[in-house]
Amino acid sequence: MLRIRPRTAVAATAAVIAALSLTACQGSPSDDPSPGNAAADGASARPGDKADGSGNSGGNGNSGGNGSGSASGAGKNPSAPRPSDGGKAPDRGAGSSDACAGGNMTATVTKVPRPINHLLLTVTNKGSRPCSAYFAPSLRFDDDQSATRVNDDSKPQAVVTLAPGRSAYASVLLSGEAGGDTHGRVARKLTVYFTPRSGSGSVGAPLTLSLPAETHKDDNASVTYWQTSAPDALQF
């Protein structure tokens, strides 16, 4: 009987130690610092989600589950402005206001009584869509190597846009103040080039016009920007 009691006490002590060890092994999952823990990188796992070993819930790095969100550049940007014309972007190309060019214009040039030494150049949109008469016409008298000077004081406040059948106007000062060698001569034809939106070079085919008889010009000749009316053009 004296040997039985120590064995019983030893067995009871072993059972307590085993219970304490089991409790220690079943600690809270949030104490696990391993990379595979869904909560370790600040992401909260949802019920039913499976971890893929990358530290993300859902297995593809985004909540949509298709990998094609804004991070890939393929999705729509909800903060981008939308056009206000029923969802269609404004047509700034060939649809609404092309640069006017020889292929869709008719032109006339006339000598006016006042102011003296002036021609009036008129172009009319014969097309079915609007066009814009940008800047000033680029003019060549006969076989001149350089274009006629543009009168910068005549620049309008807005680009002249022509609906079908509407006209734009430019006046041509044929000669400036007398004095010096200005190479005055009689010119017989005028070639009209149209300027693109960029303001550089020309667009489309030019128009060639016969000048009124005895049109005399010199190196001081100049042309205005396109204007919306003949009186506006002839004031320069």
SVG drawing of the C-alpha trace seen along z (x, -y; Angstrom):
<svg xmlns="http://www.w3.org/2000/svg" viewBox="-28 -107 43 109">
<polyline fill="none" stroke="black" stroke-width="0.4" points="0.0,0.0 2.9,-2.4 4.1,-1.9 0.6,-2.5 0.1,-6.0 3.3,-7.5 2.4,-5.9 -1.1,-7.4 0.4,-10.8 2.9,-10.6 0.1,-9.6 -2.0,-12.5 0.9,-14.9 1.6,-13.6 -2.0,-14.1 -2.0,-17.8 1.3,-18.5 -0.2,-16.9 -3.3,-19.0 -1.3,-22.2 0.9,-21.3 -2.2,-20.7 -3.7,-24.1 -0.4,-25.9 -0.4,-24.3 -3.9,-25.5 -3.2,-29.3 -4.9,-32.0 -4.3,-32.0 -3.6,-35.7 -0.4,-34.9 1.1,-33.0 3.6,-35.3 4.0,-33.1 3.6,-34.7 0.8,-32.3 -1.5,-33.8 -4.2,-35.9 -4.4,-38.4 -0.6,-39.0 -0.5,-41.4 -3.4,-43.6 -6.0,-41.8 -9.0,-40.3 -10.1,-36.9 -13.8,-36.4 -15.7,-33.3 -15.4,-30.8 -12.3,-32.4 -9.3,-30.1 -5.7,-31.2 -3.4,-30.6 -0.2,-30.9 0.5,-34.5 -0.9,-36.3 -4.1,-37.4 -7.7,-36.2 -9.5,-35.3 -6.4,-33.9 -6.0,-36.5 -5.0,-39.8 -8.3,-41.6 -11.8,-41.4 -13.4,-40.9 -11.7,-37.7 -11.0,-38.3 -7.6,-40.0 -8.7,-42.7 -9.3,-45.6 -7.8,-49.1 -4.4,-47.8 -4.0,-46.1 -4.9,-49.2 -7.7,-47.4 -10.7,-48.6 -12.6,-51.9 -11.5,-54.8 -14.6,-55.9 -13.0,-59.3 -12.5,-60.1 -14.7,-62.9 -17.5,-61.9 -18.7,-63.8 -21.9,-65.8 -23.4,-65.0 -25.2,-61.8 -22.1,-59.7 -20.5,-60.4 -17.1,-62.1 -16.9,-65.4 -15.8,-64.9 -12.7,-67.0 -11.5,-65.3 -13.0,-64.8 -16.6,-64.9 -17.4,-68.4 -15.0,-71.2 -12.1,-70.2 -9.8,-72.9 -11.2,-74.5 -9.2,-73.4 -9.4,-73.9 -11.3,-70.7 -14.4,-71.9 -14.2,-75.7 -14.9,-78.1 -13.1,-81.4 -13.3,-84.8 -11.0,-87.8 -12.2,-91.3 -10.8,-94.8 -12.6,-97.2 -12.9,-101.0 -12.3,-101.7 -9.9,-101.4 -7.6,-102.0 -5.0,-99.4 -7.0,-96.6 -8.4,-93.3 -11.2,-91.3 -10.7,-87.6 -13.9,-85.6 -14.1,-81.8 -17.3,-79.8 -17.8,-76.4 -19.4,-74.2 -19.2,-71.0 -21.9,-69.3 -20.1,-69.8 -18.7,-72.8 -15.1,-73.7 -12.8,-76.2 -10.8,-78.9 -7.7,-78.9 -5.3,-81.9 -4.8,-83.7 -4.6,-82.5 -1.1,-81.9 -0.9,-83.8 1.5,-83.6 1.3,-86.2 2.4,-84.6 5.7,-82.7 6.8,-84.5 9.2,-82.5 7.8,-83.7 4.2,-84.1 2.6,-87.4 3.1,-89.0 0.3,-88.6 -1.2,-91.6 -1.0,-90.5 -3.2,-93.4 -6.1,-91.8 -6.2,-88.6 -9.8,-88.0 -11.0,-87.0 -12.1,-83.5 -11.5,-81.1 -14.0,-81.6 -16.1,-78.4 -18.1,-78.1 -21.4,-76.1 -22.1,-74.8 -22.8,-77.7 -21.2,-80.3 -18.2,-82.5 -15.0,-83.9 -13.2,-87.1 -9.7,-88.4 -8.4,-91.7 -5.2,-92.1 -3.2,-95.4 -1.4,-95.5 1.2,-98.2 2.6,-100.1 4.1,-103.5 6.0,-104.7 9.8,-105.0 12.7,-102.8 13.0,-99.8 9.8,-97.9 9.8,-95.9 6.4,-97.0 4.9,-95.0 1.7,-93.8 0.5,-90.4 -1.8,-88.1 -2.6,-85.2 -3.1,-84.5 -2.6,-81.1 -4.5,-80.6 -3.2,-78.0 -5.3,-77.1 -3.7,-76.8 -4.2,-73.8 -5.2,-73.9 -1.5,-73.7 -0.7,-76.9 2.2,-75.3 2.3,-74.5 -0.8,-74.1 -3.7,-71.6 -5.4,-70.2 -5.0,-71.5 -4.6,-75.2 -6.9,-77.4 -5.5,-79.4 -7.4,-82.6 -7.0,-85.1 -6.4,-88.6 -8.4,-91.6 -6.7,-93.3 -3.8,-95.7 -3.4,-94.5 -0.3,-96.2 1.5,-95.0 4.9,-95.4 6.9,-93.8 4.9,-95.7 1.7,-93.7 0.0,-92.0 -3.1,-89.9 -5.4,-89.9 -6.6,-86.9 -9.9,-85.4 -12.9,-87.4 -16.6,-86.8 -17.6,-89.7 -16.3,-91.8 -16.4,-95.1 -14.4,-93.5 -11.7,-92.4 -11.6,-95.8 -11.0,-97.9 -7.3,-96.9"/>
</svg>
